[in-house]
Amino acid sequence: MAEVNTMRIQILAIFGSVALIIFILNLIRKKKLREEFSILWLVTAFIFLLISIFRPLLDKFSYFLGIDYPPAALFLILILGLIMVCIHFSIAISELKETNKKLLQELGLLRAELEEKERREK
């Protein structure tokens, strides 16, 4: 009975990983997700697909890390993947914030120049 549940969970994990890959590719196709942001999501989904198909990989990985319960290693991989995504988005947000700051400064300078020109013309 335990073997049937394990097989059912493995099939569900494979299906979920494939569904995630298709979902991400569909978002890219519809131009709702840029390629640069999707790479990390695709890598994470492919890692889960690989682990789902080859269950002994998870066992070996958890043994290598000294984790007695292999699903705990899976959660570790998931948490690390999410941390990487959060760091990636934090970098992107920081770059956008800096770009916005520079654009606002340029806009302020251009407005000041325009107002100065308008004053001289009057």
C-alpha distance (Angstrom), angle and dihedral (degrees) to the residues before:
residue distance angle dihedral
M1 . . .
A2 3.81 . .
E3 3.80 89.5 .
V4 3.81 91.1 54.9
N5 3.83 91.0 51.4
T6 3.80 90.8 48.1
M7 3.80 90.7 51.0
R8 3.81 91.1 47.2
I9 3.81 91.2 50.8
Q10 3.81 90.7 47.6
I11 3.81 91.7 51.9
L12 3.80 90.3 47.3
A13 3.81 90.4 49.8
I14 3.82 91.5 50.1
F15 3.80 90.8 48.3
G16 3.82 91.7 47.8
S17 3.81 92.5 49.4
V18 3.80 92.9 48.8
A19 3.82 90.2 46.4
L20 3.82 90.0 52.2
I21 3.81 91.5 50.1
I22 3.82 91.5 49.1
F23 3.82 90.7 46.6
I24 3.81 92.5 51.8
L25 3.80 92.6 46.0
N26 3.80 89.8 49.5
L27 3.82 90.8 51.9
I28 3.81 89.1 51.4
R29 3.80 91.6 48.1
K30 3.81 91.7 51.3
K31 3.83 89.3 48.0
K32 3.81 91.6 -120.1
L33 3.80 92.5 119.6
R34 3.77 123.1 39.8
E35 3.78 119.1 -130.3
E36 3.79 94.1 -119.4
F37 3.81 91.5 59.3
S38 3.78 94.8 41.0
I39 3.80 96.2 58.6
L40 3.78 93.4 75.5
W41 3.80 91.5 47.4
L42 3.80 92.0 48.4
V43 3.81 92.4 48.6
T44 3.80 90.0 50.8
A45 3.81 92.1 48.3
F46 3.82 92.1 48.4
I47 3.81 90.8 49.6
F48 3.79 89.5 53.2
L49 3.79 90.5 46.9
L50 3.80 90.8 51.1
I51 3.79 91.9 48.6
S52 3.81 90.7 45.9
I53 3.80 93.3 52.6
F54 3.80 97.3 40.7
R55 3.80 103.7 41.1
P56 3.85 93.7 176.6
L57 3.82 88.3 65.5
L58 3.79 89.2 66.4
D59 3.81 90.9 47.3
K60 3.82 91.6 50.9
F61 3.80 92.2 45.0
S62 3.79 92.6 50.4
Y63 3.81 91.2 46.1
F64 3.82 89.4 50.3
L65 3.81 90.3 52.9
G66 3.79 92.6 44.1
I67 3.79 94.2 -114.4
D68 3.79 112.4 146.3
Y69 3.80 96.5 -160.8
P70 3.85 111.5 57.8
P71 3.85 95.9 -156.1
A72 3.81 87.0 60.4
A73 3.81 87.5 59.7
L74 3.80 87.9 51.8
F75 3.80 89.7 55.4
L76 3.80 88.9 48.3
I77 3.81 89.8 54.6
L78 3.81 90.0 47.4
I79 3.80 93.1 49.8
L80 3.82 92.1 47.1
G81 3.80 90.0 49.3
L82 3.80 91.7 51.1
I83 3.80 90.9 47.6
M84 3.81 89.4 53.0
V85 3.81 90.7 50.4
C86 3.81 91.0 48.9
I87 3.81 91.5 49.6
H88 3.80 90.6 48.3
F89 3.81 91.4 51.2
S90 3.81 91.4 45.3
I91 3.80 89.6 55.4
A92 3.80 91.1 48.1
I93 3.82 91.9 48.6
S94 3.82 91.2 48.3
E95 3.80 91.0 52.0
L96 3.81 91.3 48.3
K97 3.80 91.3 48.8
E98 3.81 91.1 52.1
T99 3.81 91.3 47.2
N100 3.81 91.1 49.7
K101 3.80 90.5 49.9
K102 3.81 91.6 53.0
L103 3.80 92.2 45.9
L104 3.81 91.5 50.3
Q105 3.80 90.6 50.2
E106 3.81 90.8 50.6
L107 3.80 90.6 47.2
G108 3.80 90.2 51.6
L109 3.79 91.5 50.7
L110 3.81 92.2 47.6
R111 3.81 91.4 49.2
A112 3.79 90.7 49.7
E113 3.83 90.5 50.5
L114 3.81 91.4 47.6
E115 3.81 92.6 49.2
E116 3.81 89.8 47.7
K117 3.83 90.7 51.8
E118 3.82 91.2 48.2
R119 3.83 90.6 50.9
R120 3.81 91.9 50.8
E121 3.82 92.0 49.7
K122 3.82 92.4 54.3
